Protein backbone atom coordinates (compact mmCIF):
# COMPACT_ATOMS: atom_id res chain seq x y z
CA UNK A 1 0.00 0.00 0.00
CA UNK A 2 2.79 2.37 0.95
CA UNK A 3 4.52 1.60 -2.32
CA UNK A 4 1.37 2.51 -4.23
CA UNK A 5 1.04 5.78 -2.37
CA UNK A 6 4.66 6.63 -3.09
CA UNK A 7 4.13 5.70 -6.72
CA UNK A 8 1.07 7.92 -6.94
CA UNK A 9 2.95 10.81 -5.32
CA UNK A 10 5.83 10.26 -7.72
CA UNK A 11 3.55 10.17 -10.73
CA UNK A 12 1.64 13.18 -9.43
CA UNK A 13 4.91 15.07 -9.09
CA UNK A 14 5.84 14.17 -12.65
CA UNK A 15 2.45 15.32 -13.92
CA UNK A 16 2.61 18.58 -11.96
CA UNK A 17 6.17 19.13 -13.17
CA UNK A 18 5.15 18.48 -16.75
CA UNK A 19 2.19 20.83 -16.47
CA UNK A 20 4.40 23.46 -14.88
CA UNK A 21 6.96 23.04 -17.65
CA UNK A 22 4.28 23.32 -20.34
CA UNK A 23 2.78 26.40 -18.70
CA UNK A 24 6.27 27.87 -18.39
CA UNK A 25 7.00 27.24 -22.04
CA UNK A 26 3.69 28.84 -23.01
CA UNK A 27 4.26 31.79 -20.72
CA UNK A 28 7.84 32.48 -21.76
CA UNK A 29 8.05 31.05 -25.29
CA UNK A 30 4.46 31.29 -26.46
CA UNK A 31 2.94 34.08 -28.56
CA UNK A 32 2.51 37.13 -26.32
CA UNK A 33 1.19 39.64 -28.86
CA UNK A 34 -2.42 39.66 -29.99
CA UNK A 35 -2.09 42.19 -32.79
CA UNK A 36 0.69 44.24 -34.34
CA UNK A 37 1.35 47.40 -32.34
CA UNK A 38 3.78 50.32 -32.49
CA UNK A 39 5.38 51.08 -29.14
CA UNK A 40 7.14 54.42 -28.61
CA UNK A 41 9.54 54.70 -25.69
CA UNK A 42 10.80 58.25 -25.31
CA UNK A 43 14.12 59.18 -23.76
CA UNK A 44 11.95 61.02 -21.23
CA UNK A 45 9.84 57.94 -20.39
CA UNK A 46 10.38 56.20 -17.05
CA UNK A 47 10.04 52.44 -16.58
CA UNK A 48 6.56 52.61 -15.08
CA UNK A 49 5.36 54.48 -18.16
CA UNK A 50 7.03 51.89 -20.38
CA UNK A 51 5.06 49.12 -18.67
CA UNK A 52 1.84 51.16 -18.84
CA UNK A 53 2.31 51.51 -22.60
CA UNK A 54 3.42 47.92 -23.20
CA UNK A 55 1.41 45.59 -20.96
CA UNK A 56 -2.08 46.34 -22.40
CA UNK A 57 -0.80 45.04 -25.75
CA UNK A 58 0.79 41.75 -24.60
CA UNK A 59 -0.16 38.61 -22.69
CA UNK A 60 1.72 36.69 -19.99
CA UNK A 61 2.40 39.73 -17.81
CA UNK A 62 3.83 37.74 -14.91
CA UNK A 63 6.34 36.00 -17.19
CA UNK A 64 7.35 39.31 -18.73
CA UNK A 65 7.87 40.97 -15.35
CA UNK A 66 9.87 37.97 -14.13
CA UNK A 67 12.16 37.91 -17.15
CA UNK A 68 12.48 41.71 -17.21
CA UNK A 69 13.71 41.59 -13.59
CA UNK A 70 16.08 38.77 -14.51
CA UNK A 71 17.83 40.86 -17.19
CA UNK A 72 17.65 44.15 -15.26
CA UNK A 73 15.40 45.80 -17.85
CA UNK A 74 14.22 48.51 -15.48
CA UNK A 75 17.65 50.12 -15.51
CA UNK A 76 18.73 49.25 -19.06
CA UNK A 77 15.78 49.72 -21.45
CA UNK A 78 16.47 51.82 -24.53
CA UNK A 79 14.35 54.58 -25.98
CA UNK A 80 13.00 53.96 -29.47
CA UNK A 81 10.17 52.95 -31.76
CA UNK A 82 9.41 49.25 -31.47
CA UNK A 83 6.99 47.17 -33.49
CA UNK A 84 5.31 44.31 -31.68
CA UNK A 85 4.48 41.34 -33.91
CA UNK A 86 2.01 38.52 -33.15
CA UNK A 87 4.79 35.91 -33.29
CA UNK A 88 6.84 37.51 -30.49
CA UNK A 89 7.21 36.05 -26.99
CA UNK A 90 7.97 37.89 -23.75
CA UNK A 91 11.66 37.03 -23.88
CA UNK A 92 12.00 38.56 -27.34
CA UNK A 93 10.07 41.66 -26.30
CA UNK A 94 12.19 42.21 -23.20
CA UNK A 95 15.43 41.68 -25.12
CA UNK A 96 14.27 44.03 -27.85
CA UNK A 97 13.77 46.81 -25.31
CA UNK A 98 17.07 46.07 -23.59
CA UNK A 99 19.14 45.96 -26.79
CA UNK A 100 17.36 48.84 -28.51
CA UNK A 101 16.35 46.86 -31.59
CA UNK A 102 14.26 49.62 -33.13
CA UNK A 103 12.03 49.69 -36.19
CA UNK A 104 12.73 52.80 -38.34
CA UNK A 105 10.00 55.40 -38.88
CA UNK A 106 9.12 57.28 -42.05
CA UNK A 107 9.80 60.99 -41.66
CA UNK A 108 8.19 63.28 -44.22
CA UNK A 109 9.37 66.84 -44.81
CA UNK A 110 7.49 69.14 -47.19
CA UNK A 111 5.17 72.15 -47.39
CA UNK A 112 6.92 74.41 -44.88
CA UNK A 113 7.98 78.02 -45.30
CA UNK A 114 10.37 78.53 -42.43
CA UNK A 115 12.75 76.55 -40.20
CA UNK A 116 10.37 77.00 -37.26
CA UNK A 117 7.63 75.19 -39.19
CA UNK A 118 10.05 72.43 -40.13
CA UNK A 119 11.02 72.07 -36.47
CA UNK A 120 7.38 71.78 -35.44
CA UNK A 121 6.71 69.19 -38.13
CA UNK A 122 9.74 67.10 -37.19
CA UNK A 123 8.85 67.22 -33.49
CA UNK A 124 5.72 65.24 -34.35
CA UNK A 125 7.76 62.56 -36.12
CA UNK A 126 10.92 62.01 -34.03
CA UNK A 127 11.74 61.91 -30.33
CA UNK A 128 12.98 65.49 -30.05
CA UNK A 129 11.15 68.66 -29.12
CA UNK A 130 10.85 71.61 -31.51
CA UNK A 131 13.19 73.76 -29.42
CA UNK A 132 16.06 71.28 -29.74
CA UNK A 133 15.36 70.82 -33.45
CA UNK A 134 15.22 74.58 -34.02
CA UNK A 135 18.53 74.94 -32.22
CA UNK A 136 20.10 72.54 -34.72
CA UNK A 137 18.45 74.20 -37.73
CA UNK A 138 19.87 77.59 -36.76
CA UNK A 139 23.26 76.48 -35.42
CA UNK A 140 26.12 78.41 -37.03
CA UNK A 141 28.57 75.65 -36.17
CA UNK A 142 26.43 72.87 -37.62
CA UNK A 143 25.64 74.92 -40.73
CA UNK A 144 29.35 75.52 -41.28
CA UNK A 145 30.00 71.79 -40.91
CA UNK A 146 27.45 71.20 -43.68
CA UNK A 147 29.02 73.84 -45.92
CA UNK A 148 26.27 76.45 -45.43
CA UNK A 149 25.56 79.33 -43.08
CA UNK A 150 22.68 79.48 -40.62
CA UNK A 151 20.56 81.46 -43.13
CA UNK A 152 21.07 79.23 -46.17
CA UNK A 153 21.04 75.86 -44.35
CA UNK A 154 17.29 75.69 -45.01
CA UNK A 155 18.02 75.34 -48.75
CA UNK A 156 19.65 71.97 -48.05
CA UNK A 157 16.41 70.13 -47.26
CA UNK A 158 14.95 68.20 -50.18
CA UNK A 159 11.26 67.34 -49.61
CA UNK A 160 10.61 63.62 -49.44
CA UNK A 161 9.95 60.77 -47.01
CA UNK A 162 13.01 59.28 -45.33
CA UNK A 163 13.66 56.41 -42.93
CA UNK A 164 15.12 57.33 -39.56
CA UNK A 165 15.37 55.83 -36.14
CA UNK A 166 12.80 57.63 -34.01
CA UNK A 167 15.53 58.57 -31.51
CA UNK A 168 17.74 60.34 -34.08
CA UNK A 169 19.23 63.52 -32.64
CA UNK A 170 18.41 66.83 -34.38
CA UNK A 171 22.09 67.23 -35.27
CA UNK A 172 22.30 63.78 -36.85
CA UNK A 173 19.05 64.47 -38.67
CA UNK A 174 20.66 67.53 -40.29
CA UNK A 175 23.79 65.53 -41.16
CA UNK A 176 21.65 62.87 -42.84
CA UNK A 177 19.84 65.58 -44.81
CA UNK A 178 23.20 66.77 -46.13
CA UNK A 179 23.80 63.25 -47.44
CA UNK A 180 20.40 63.30 -49.14
CA UNK A 181 21.15 66.76 -50.59
CA UNK A 182 24.43 65.51 -52.05
CA UNK A 183 22.63 62.45 -53.42
CA UNK A 184 19.95 64.66 -55.02
CA UNK A 185 22.51 66.76 -56.89
CA UNK A 186 23.49 64.18 -59.48
CA UNK A 187 25.87 65.07 -62.34
CA UNK A 188 22.80 65.22 -64.59
CA UNK A 189 21.08 67.81 -62.40
CA UNK A 190 24.25 69.85 -62.07
CA UNK A 191 24.60 69.82 -65.85
CA UNK A 192 21.01 71.03 -66.22
CA UNK A 193 21.69 73.71 -63.60
CA UNK A 194 24.53 75.14 -65.68
CA UNK A 195 22.02 75.98 -68.42
CA UNK A 196 20.48 78.59 -66.12
CA UNK A 197 23.78 79.87 -64.77
CA UNK A 198 22.44 79.56 -61.22
CA UNK A 199 24.20 78.07 -58.21
CA UNK A 200 22.57 75.26 -56.25
CA UNK A 201 21.42 77.77 -53.62
CA UNK A 202 19.99 80.02 -56.32
CA UNK A 203 18.16 77.09 -57.90
CA UNK A 204 16.55 76.25 -54.56
CA UNK A 205 15.70 79.92 -53.95
CA UNK A 206 14.12 80.40 -57.36
CA UNK A 207 12.31 77.07 -57.03
CA UNK A 208 10.81 78.29 -53.75
CA UNK A 209 9.40 81.35 -55.53
CA UNK A 210 8.04 79.25 -58.39
CA UNK A 211 6.47 76.85 -55.88
CA UNK A 212 4.72 79.73 -54.11
CA UNK A 213 3.56 81.26 -57.40
CA UNK A 214 1.86 78.15 -58.76
CA UNK A 215 1.10 74.62 -57.66
CA UNK A 216 0.43 73.57 -61.24
CA UNK A 217 3.36 71.33 -62.13
CA UNK A 218 2.78 71.70 -65.86
CA UNK A 219 3.03 75.50 -65.57
CA UNK A 220 6.10 75.65 -63.34
CA UNK A 221 8.73 75.47 -66.13
CA UNK A 222 7.07 78.44 -67.87
CA UNK A 223 6.98 80.50 -64.66
CA UNK A 224 10.62 79.59 -64.04
CA UNK A 225 11.42 80.76 -67.57
CA UNK A 226 9.90 84.17 -66.85
CA UNK A 227 12.15 84.66 -63.84
CA UNK A 228 15.22 83.44 -65.71
CA UNK A 229 14.45 86.02 -68.42
CA UNK A 230 14.12 88.76 -65.80
CA UNK A 231 17.39 87.79 -64.13
CA UNK A 232 19.19 87.82 -67.44
CA UNK A 233 17.78 91.24 -68.33
CA UNK A 234 18.70 92.63 -64.92
CA UNK A 235 15.04 93.30 -64.09
CA UNK A 236 13.62 93.00 -60.57
CA UNK A 237 11.80 89.70 -60.15
CA UNK A 238 8.76 91.46 -58.65
CA UNK A 239 7.50 88.20 -57.15
CA UNK A 240 4.48 88.70 -54.92
CA UNK A 241 5.25 85.69 -52.68
CA UNK A 242 8.49 87.40 -51.60
CA UNK A 243 6.40 90.28 -50.23
CA UNK A 244 4.37 87.91 -48.09
CA UNK A 245 7.57 86.29 -46.83
CA UNK A 246 9.24 89.64 -46.15
CA UNK A 247 6.23 90.80 -44.15
CA UNK A 248 5.73 87.34 -42.59
CA UNK A 249 2.06 87.69 -43.45
CA UNK A 250 1.00 84.67 -45.47
CA UNK A 251 -2.69 85.52 -45.13
CA UNK A 252 -2.40 88.34 -47.68
CA UNK A 253 -4.69 87.59 -50.58
CA UNK A 254 -4.02 90.81 -52.41
CA UNK A 255 -0.68 92.61 -52.71
CA UNK A 256 -1.19 96.39 -52.67
CA UNK A 257 1.21 99.18 -53.61
CA UNK A 258 1.84 99.96 -49.92
CA UNK A 259 3.12 96.42 -49.44
CA UNK A 260 5.63 96.79 -52.26
CA UNK A 261 7.60 99.39 -50.27
CA UNK A 262 8.24 97.10 -47.30
CA UNK A 263 11.95 97.21 -46.51
CA UNK A 264 13.48 93.75 -46.56
CA UNK A 265 16.22 91.93 -48.48
CA UNK A 266 13.45 89.51 -49.49
CA UNK A 267 11.38 92.20 -51.23
CA UNK A 268 12.05 91.55 -54.92
CA UNK A 269 10.24 94.73 -55.93
CA UNK A 270 12.89 96.97 -54.40
CA UNK A 271 15.87 94.58 -54.71
CA UNK A 272 17.19 93.13 -57.93
CA UNK A 273 18.19 89.50 -58.14
CA UNK A 274 17.18 86.61 -55.95
CA UNK A 275 16.46 86.83 -52.20
CA UNK A 276 19.21 85.69 -49.78
CA UNK A 277 17.62 82.27 -49.23
CA UNK A 278 14.50 80.26 -50.14
CA UNK A 279 11.12 81.60 -49.05
CA UNK A 280 9.81 78.06 -48.50
CA UNK A 281 10.84 74.46 -48.95
CA UNK A 282 10.05 73.99 -52.65
CA UNK A 283 8.53 70.81 -53.97
CA UNK A 284 10.71 68.59 -56.10
CA UNK A 285 8.48 69.50 -59.06
CA UNK A 286 9.46 73.17 -58.66
CA UNK A 287 13.17 72.32 -58.40
CA UNK A 288 12.98 70.25 -61.57
CA UNK A 289 11.04 73.07 -63.24
CA UNK A 290 13.88 75.51 -62.59
CA UNK A 291 16.47 73.03 -63.81
CA UNK A 292 14.40 72.43 -66.94
CA UNK A 293 12.90 75.91 -67.36
CA UNK A 294 10.95 76.68 -70.51
CA UNK A 295 12.78 78.77 -73.10
CA UNK A 296 10.51 81.64 -74.22
CA UNK A 297 10.38 85.43 -74.34
CA UNK A 298 7.73 86.09 -71.69
CA UNK A 299 8.73 88.53 -68.97
CA UNK A 300 5.36 89.02 -67.24
CA UNK A 301 2.62 86.80 -65.90
CA UNK A 302 -0.57 87.37 -63.93
CA UNK A 303 -3.14 85.07 -62.36
CA UNK A 304 -6.09 84.29 -64.58
CA UNK A 305 -9.38 85.96 -63.61
CA UNK A 306 -10.95 82.50 -63.85
CA UNK A 307 -9.18 81.59 -60.58
CA UNK A 308 -8.24 78.17 -61.93
CA UNK A 309 -4.72 78.34 -60.54
CA UNK A 310 -3.12 79.11 -63.89
CA UNK A 311 -1.63 82.36 -65.24
CA UNK A 312 -1.72 84.54 -68.33
CA UNK A 313 1.75 85.30 -69.72
CA UNK A 314 2.82 88.43 -71.57
CA UNK A 315 5.79 89.66 -73.59
CA UNK A 316 5.06 93.37 -73.21
CA UNK A 317 4.01 95.64 -70.37
CA UNK A 318 0.93 96.65 -72.34
CA UNK A 319 -0.22 93.04 -72.57
CA UNK A 320 0.56 92.48 -68.92
CA UNK A 321 -1.35 95.57 -67.77
CA UNK A 322 -4.41 94.35 -69.64
CA UNK A 323 -4.13 90.96 -67.92
CA UNK A 324 -3.60 92.63 -64.55
CA UNK A 325 -6.65 94.87 -64.98
CA UNK A 326 -8.83 91.87 -65.79
CA UNK A 327 -7.61 90.03 -62.70
CA UNK A 328 -8.00 93.11 -60.49
CA UNK A 329 -11.54 93.64 -61.74
CA UNK A 330 -12.41 90.08 -60.81
CA UNK A 331 -10.89 90.56 -57.34
CA UNK A 332 -13.07 93.63 -56.88
CA UNK A 333 -16.14 91.80 -58.16
CA UNK A 334 -15.53 89.01 -55.63
CA UNK A 335 -14.79 91.62 -52.93
CA UNK A 336 -11.39 90.12 -52.19
CA UNK A 337 -9.21 92.58 -50.28
C-alpha positions, 0 to 999 in steps of 0.5 A: 500500500505504501509503495502505491502511495509513493508511486502515486505521489511520484507520478503526481509530481511528474504530472505537476512538473510536466504541467508546470513546464508546459505552462512555463514554455507557453508563458515564456516562449508562447505568442505574447502579442495579440495584434501588431502594435507600435510602441514608442519609448521616449528618452523622457519615459520612465520604466513605469510608463514603459510598462503602462504603454506595453502591458495592455498590448501583450499577454503573460504579464507575470512572465514578462515581469519575471524575465524583465527583472532577470535581465535588469530591464528597469535600468537598461531599457532603450528609448525607441520605436518598437513594433510588436508582432504577433509571433513575439514572446515575452523574452523577445520583447524584453530583449528588444527593449534592452538591446534597442532593436528599433524599427525605423520610422518614415519621416516626411518633410514638405510644405513648410515656409520657415525653419520653425515650421520644419522644427514643429513638423519634425517634433511630431515625427521624431523623439525630439522637441521643436526647441532642440530641433530649431537649435540645430536648424539655426546652429552656425557651427552645424551649418558651417560643418554642412558647408552652409551658413545658418541662413542658407542651411534651409536650402539643403532640405529636399522634400521627401519621405526618409527612414530614420530611427525615431531617436535620431538627434536633431544634429544627426538628422541635419547631417543625414539631410546633407547626405540626401542633398548631395545624393539629389545633386546628381551630375545630370542635375548639375549639368542642367543647372549650368544651363540657367547659370544659377548656383545650387542655392539660387536654384533652390531659392528660385524654385521656392518662388516658383512653388509659391507662385503656382502649384500647377506642375505643368506650368512651373517650367514656364513661370521659371522661364519668366524669372530666368528672363528677368534675371538675365535682363537685370530686371527686378523679379517682382515676385508677390510671394516674396512680399508675403515672406518679407512681411511674414504675413501669409494671409495676404490675398491681395498685394497692394502698392503699400506692401511693395515698399516694405523694406526687406532683403526679401522684397524683390520689388525693391531689390534686384536679383534673388532673395538671400535664401528660399522663401519656402521648402520647394517641392521637387516638381518646382526644383525640376522646373527651374532646372528644366525651365521653358525657353521663351520670351515672356517677362510678365505673368498674372493670375487668370481671372478664372481663378483656376490656378493658372496664369496669363503670360505676356511679352510686353508691359501693355499686354501684362497691364491688360491681364492685370486689370482683368484680374483686379476687376475680378478681385473687386467683383468678388470683394477680395481685399 
